[in-house]
Amino acid sequence: MNVNTVPRQHQRVLSGMRPTGRLHLGHYHGVLRNWVRLQHEYECFFFVADWHALTTHYEDSGVIAANVWDMVVDWLAAGIDPGDARLFIQSRVPEHAELHVLLSMVTPLGWLERVPSFKDQQEKLHDRDLATYGFLGYPLLQSADILIYRAGLVPVGEDQVAHVEVTREIARRFNFVFGREPGFEEKAEAAIAKMGKRNARLYRKLRRRYQEQGDAAALDTARALLEDQQNVTLGDRERLFGYLEGGGRVILPEPQALLTGASRMPGLDGQKMSKSYGNVIELREDPHDVREKLRRMPTDPARVRRTDAGDPAKCPVWQFHLVYSDEETRGWAEEGCRTAGIGCLDCKQKVIDAVLAEQAPMRERAAEYESQPDLVRSIIADGCDQARDAARETMEAVRQAMGLVYR
């Protein structure tokens, strides 16, 4: 998607991660590598979801602070640039909590209970106390995280699309309840007049094409037209966005899911890489430890002796080749395995070299930031300030729409 061809709202990306401490290669290939790309294409807000960590692990809160800083260092080591993206901590922007509370007033309970991951996590984390309001309400807090920045795009895998859809429903309901102000149409028509004759005429033409013909391109063009208007207030712009679609004011724009490819990064045992499985390689792990872990990886059980032929499909090392090796190297490894032309250690060495080469610049950047903890805290402080500026602007519009402005 070209950033210049989408409405300004859809040029803002929001994504976050729970602070679990040092990250591993699964995090890099599943999330961080995508963030590095997105930061050059969109206006990105990346946050540490420390409140979300409490929804399932509130009794372990003592480790959160250390985990936060370890994770932020890994973000920076992976190539996230604070000059291109806003990095911040969720709890340092209290507007998240305020919007969460206000949204809870109009969100039906059933919407939260039907989120697929609600029951899924109850089954997976049966050893945790999940009978709390915080756990039930975490999808709503996720929605507040997105809507507080009026983010248009949320990078997610297919299994997380339901969270974005719930957020869209919540935004739609909020706009329906609080965007129906008295005299809405008259105020919208007055706002059109402020655009100037030429722009007003174009707006009406695009609105008619969308409402009568369902022309989505006309809707996008009209939104872009509104974003460029300098002589209309924020309130008028919200009215005109809603007037386009035949509804009320659009106070909280509906986000879209930005689908990301599923991570192919396996663990050392062939399962998904996860700390709970004890099969991870950390982003900035010591090279000696990385070599030893990869050398000890299990291989095809059929290859008992060096002369035994194997099947790459049954070998966890082959899964690493699919991630790290080019076509020529994969061909070499596959043929060598099937014909016993190479030994397992020969096959593993190619993977070891590729993993260490990928990690080298990350370890170097991490060392710089580890030696300057004040710099890391300064980066986050700046990001929090920028995030709060955006969040406050949204909350002003929300409070005004809900009648919570007292002068």
C-alpha positions in Angstrom: 0.0 0.0 0.0 1.4 3.4 -1.0 1.2 5.9 1.8 0.4 8.7 -0.8 -2.7 6.9 -2.1 -4.6 6.5 1.2 -6.5 8.9 3.4 -4.4 10.5 6.1 -6.2 8.5 8.8 -5.0 5.3 7.2 -1.4 6.6 7.2 -1.2 6.1 11.0 -0.3 2.7 12.3 -0.7 1.5 15.9 0.8 -1.7 17.4 2.0 -2.9 20.8 3.6 -5.7 22.6 3.3 -7.0 26.2 6.6 -6.6 28.1 7.9 -10.2 28.5 11.5 -9.3 28.9 14.2 -10.0 26.3 12.8 -10.9 22.9 13.8 -13.8 20.7 14.0 -14.5 17.0 10.3 -15.5 16.8 9.4 -11.9 17.9 11.8 -10.5 15.3 10.5 -12.5 12.4 6.9 -12.3 13.6 6.6 -8.6 14.5 9.7 -6.5 14.7 10.9 -6.9 11.1 7.5 -5.8 9.9 7.7 -2.8 12.3 11.0 -1.8 10.8 9.5 -1.7 7.3 6.3 0.0 8.4 8.1 2.9 10.2 9.4 4.1 6.8 6.0 3.9 5.1 3.5 5.2 7.7 3.2 7.4 10.8 3.8 4.7 13.5 3.0 4.5 17.2 4.6 1.4 18.9 3.8 1.0 22.5 4.7 -1.2 25.5 1.4 -2.8 26.7 2.2 -2.9 30.4 -1.4 -2.7 31.5 -2.2 -5.6 29.3 0.5 -7.6 31.0 -1.5 -7.3 34.2 -4.7 -8.8 32.7 -3.2 -12.3 32.9 -0.1 -11.9 35.2 -1.1 -9.3 37.8 0.6 -11.2 40.6 3.9 -11.0 38.7 3.9 -7.2 38.4 7.3 -6.9 40.1 9.1 -7.9 37.0 7.3 -5.6 34.6 9.6 -2.6 34.9 12.8 -4.7 34.1 11.0 -6.4 31.3 9.9 -3.1 29.8 13.4 -1.8 29.4 14.8 -5.1 28.2 12.1 -5.2 25.5 12.7 -1.5 24.4 16.4 -2.2 24.0 15.5 -5.1 21.8 13.2 -2.9 19.7 16.0 -0.5 19.2 18.5 -3.2 18.5 16.2 -4.7 15.9 16.2 -1.4 14.0 13.2 0.5 15.3 14.2 4.2 14.9 12.8 6.7 17.4 13.2 9.3 14.7 10.7 7.5 12.5 8.4 6.0 15.1 6.9 7.0 18.4 7.9 4.6 21.1 6.0 4.8 24.4 4.7 3.0 27.4 0.9 2.5 27.7 0.5 3.4 31.3 2.4 6.7 30.8 -0.5 7.9 28.6 -3.4 7.8 31.1 -5.8 8.8 28.3 -5.9 5.2 27.3 -7.6 4.4 30.6 -10.0 7.3 30.4 -11.2 6.3 26.9 -11.4 2.7 28.1 -13.8 3.8 30.9 -15.9 5.9 28.6 -16.2 3.2 25.9 -17.2 0.7 28.6 -20.4 2.7 29.2 -21.7 1.9 25.7 -20.1 -1.5 24.9 -22.4 -4.5 25.3 -21.0 -7.2 27.5 -21.7 -9.9 24.9 -19.3 -8.2 22.4 -16.4 -8.9 24.8 -17.4 -12.4 25.7 -17.5 -13.5 22.1 -14.0 -12.3 21.2 -12.3 -15.7 20.1 -9.2 -15.2 22.3 -11.3 -14.7 25.4 -12.2 -18.4 25.7 -9.0 -19.5 24.0 -6.8 -17.9 26.7 -9.1 -19.2 29.4 -8.3 -22.7 28.2 -4.6 -22.1 27.6 -4.0 -20.2 30.9 -6.1 -22.4 33.2 -3.5 -22.0 35.9 -4.1 -18.2 36.0 -6.8 -16.2 37.7 -8.8 -14.9 34.8 -12.0 -14.3 36.6 -11.4 -10.6 36.7 -13.0 -7.6 35.1 -9.5 -6.7 33.7 -9.4 -9.9 31.7 -12.9 -9.6 30.5 -12.3 -6.0 29.5 -8.9 -6.4 27.8 -10.4 -6.4 24.3 -12.0 -3.0 25.1 -8.7 -1.7 26.4 -7.1 -2.8 23.1 -9.8 -0.9 21.3 -9.1 2.2 23.4 -5.4 1.8 22.6 -6.2 2.0 18.8 -9.0 4.5 18.9 -7.2 7.0 21.2 -4.7 7.7 18.3 -7.4 7.4 15.6 -5.2 4.9 14.0 -6.3 3.7 10.6 -4.2 0.6 10.3 -3.4 -2.1 12.8 -0.9 -4.8 11.7 -2.2 -8.2 12.8 -2.1 -11.8 11.8 -5.3 -13.6 10.7 -6.0 -14.9 14.2 -6.2 -11.3 15.5 -8.5 -9.8 12.9 -11.5 -10.3 15.3 -9.9 -7.8 17.7 -9.9 -5.1 15.0 -13.4 -6.0 14.0 -14.6 -5.5 17.6 -12.8 -2.1 17.6 -14.6 -1.1 14.4 -18.0 -2.1 16.0 -17.2 -0.1 19.1 -16.2 3.0 17.1 -19.3 2.7 15.0 -21.5 2.4 18.1 -19.8 5.4 19.8 -20.2 7.5 16.7 -23.9 6.5 16.4 -24.7 7.3 20.0 -22.7 10.5 20.3 -22.4 11.8 16.8 -26.2 12.4 16.4 -26.1 16.0 17.5 -29.1 18.3 17.2 -29.2 20.1 13.9 -26.5 17.8 12.4 -27.4 18.3 8.8 -27.7 22.0 9.1 -24.2 22.2 10.7 -22.8 19.9 8.1 -24.2 22.1 5.3 -22.8 25.2 6.9 -19.4 23.5 7.1 -19.5 22.6 3.4 -20.0 26.3 2.7 -16.7 27.1 4.5 -14.8 25.0 2.0 -15.1 27.4 -0.8 -17.3 27.0 -3.9 -15.0 24.7 -5.9 -14.2 22.3 -3.0 -17.8 22.4 -1.8 -19.0 21.4 -5.3 -16.4 18.6 -5.5 -17.4 17.3 -2.0 -21.1 17.2 -2.9 -20.3 15.4 -6.1 -18.1 12.8 -4.4 -20.7 12.3 -1.6 -23.5 11.7 -4.1 -21.3 9.2 -6.0 -20.6 7.3 -2.8 -24.1 7.3 -1.4 -25.9 6.6 -4.7 -23.4 4.3 -6.4 -21.4 2.9 -3.5 -18.2 4.2 -5.1 -15.5 3.5 -2.5 -12.9 5.5 -4.5 -15.1 8.6 -4.3 -15.3 8.1 -0.5 -11.5 7.9 -0.2 -11.1 11.0 -2.5 -13.6 13.0 -0.4 -11.8 12.0 2.8 -8.5 13.2 1.4 -10.2 16.4 0.3 -11.4 17.0 3.8 -8.0 16.4 5.3 -6.6 19.2 3.2 -9.1 21.8 4.3 -7.4 24.4 6.4 -10.5 26.6 7.0 -12.7 24.1 8.7 -12.6 23.2 12.5 -11.9 19.8 13.8 -15.6 19.5 14.8 -16.7 20.5 11.3 -14.3 18.0 9.8 -15.8 15.2 12.0 -19.3 16.2 10.8 -18.3 16.2 7.2 -16.7 12.8 7.5 -20.0 11.5 8.9 -22.1 13.4 6.4 -20.2 11.6 3.6 -21.4 8.2 4.8 -24.9 9.3 5.7 -24.4 9.1 9.5 -23.5 11.5 12.3 -20.1 12.9 13.2 -17.1 10.5 13.0 -15.5 11.1 16.3 -13.6 7.9 16.4 -12.7 6.6 12.9 -12.9 2.9 12.3 -9.5 1.2 11.9 -8.6 -1.5 9.3 -6.6 -4.6 9.8 -3.3 -4.6 8.1 -2.7 -8.3 7.5 0.8 -9.5 8.1 2.2 -12.8 7.0 2.4 -15.6 9.5 5.8 -16.0 11.1 7.7 -19.1 9.9 10.2 -18.9 12.7 10.4 -22.3 14.4 11.8 -23.1 17.8 14.9 -25.3 18.4 12.6 -28.3 18.7 10.5 -27.7 15.6 7.6 -26.3 17.6 6.6 -22.6 17.6 9.4 -20.5 19.2 8.2 -19.7 22.7 9.8 -19.1 26.1 7.2 -21.4 27.6 8.6 -24.2 25.4 12.3 -23.4 26.3 13.2 -23.5 22.6 14.2 -19.9 21.9 17.2 -18.0 20.7 17.2 -14.5 22.1 17.9 -11.5 19.8 21.1 -10.6 21.5 22.2 -14.0 22.9 25.9 -14.7 23.3 27.3 -16.1 20.0 28.8 -19.1 21.9 25.4 -20.0 23.3 23.8 -19.6 19.9 26.3 -22.0 18.3 25.8 -24.6 21.1 22.0 -24.4 20.9 22.0 -24.9 17.2 24.5 -27.7 17.2 22.4 -29.6 19.8 19.2 -29.2 17.8 17.5 -32.5 17.1 17.5 -33.8 13.5 15.7 -36.5 11.6 15.6 -39.6 13.9 16.3 -41.8 10.9 19.9 -40.4 10.7 21.5 -42.4 13.4 24.8 -42.7 11.6 26.6 -40.3 9.3 25.9 -42.6 6.3 22.1 -42.8 7.0 20.0 -40.8 4.5 17.4 -38.5 6.0 14.2 -36.6 5.2 14.4 -32.8 5.6 10.6 -32.6 6.2 11.2 -34.5 9.5 14.1 -32.3 10.6 13.7 -29.0 12.7 17.0 -27.8 11.1 15.4 -27.7 7.7 12.7 -25.3 9.0 15.6 -22.9 9.9 16.9 -23.3 6.3 13.5 -22.2 5.0 13.9 -19.0 7.0 17.6 -18.2 6.6 18.9 -20.0 3.5 18.7 -19.0 -0.2 17.5 -21.4 -2.9 20.9 -22.7 -3.7 21.8 -23.4 0.0 18.4 -25.1 0.5 19.0 -27.3 -2.5 22.4 -28.2 -1.2 21.0 -29.1 2.2 18.0 -31.1 0.9 20.1 -33.2 -1.5 22.9 -33.7 1.0 20.4 -34.9 3.6 18.5 -37.3 1.3 21.7 -38.8 0.0 23.7 -38.7 3.2 26.1 -36.6 1.2 26.5 -34.2 4.1 26.5 -34.7 7.9 24.0 -33.0 10.2 26.7 -30.7 11.6 27.6 -29.6 8.1 23.9 -28.8 7.5 23.7 -26.9 10.8 26.8 -24.8 10.2 25.1 -23.0 7.4 22.2 -22.1 9.7 24.6 -21.1 12.5 26.4 -18.7 10.2 23.2 -17.1 8.9 21.7 -16.6 12.4 24.9 -15.1 13.8 25.1 -12.8 10.8 21.6 -11.6 11.4 22.2 -11.1 15.1 25.5 -9.3 14.7 24.2 -5.7 14.0 21.5 -6.2 16.7 24.0 -7.2 19.3 26.1 -4.2 18.4 23.2 -1.7 18.6 22.0 -3.3 21.8 25.4 -2.9 23.4 25.3 0.8 22.6 21.9 1.3 24.3 22.7 -1.0 27.2 25.6 1.3 28.0 23.3 4.4 27.8 20.2 3.6 29.9 19.5 7.3 30.3 19.3 7.6 26.5 16.7 4.7 26.3 14.6 6.4 29.0 14.9 9.7 27.1 13.6 8.1 23.9 10.6 6.7 25.7 9.9 10.0 27.5 9.9 11.8 24.2 7.7 9.2 22.7 5.3 9.4 25.6 5.0 13.2 25.2 4.2 12.8 21.5 1.7 10.1 22.2 0.0 12.1 24.9 -0.4 15.1 22.5 -2.2 12.9 20.0 -4.3 11.2 22.8 -5.3 14.5 24.3 -6.6 15.8 21.0 -8.8 12.7 20.7 -10.1 13.0 24.3 -11.1 16.6 23.8 -13.3 15.5 20.9 -14.7 12.6 22.9 -15.5 14.6 26.0 -17.1 17.3 23.9 -19.3 14.7 22.1 -20.3 13.1 25.4 -21.2 16.4 27.0 -18.3 16.2 29.5 -16.9 19.7 28.9 -17.4 22.0 31.9 -16.7 25.7 31.4 
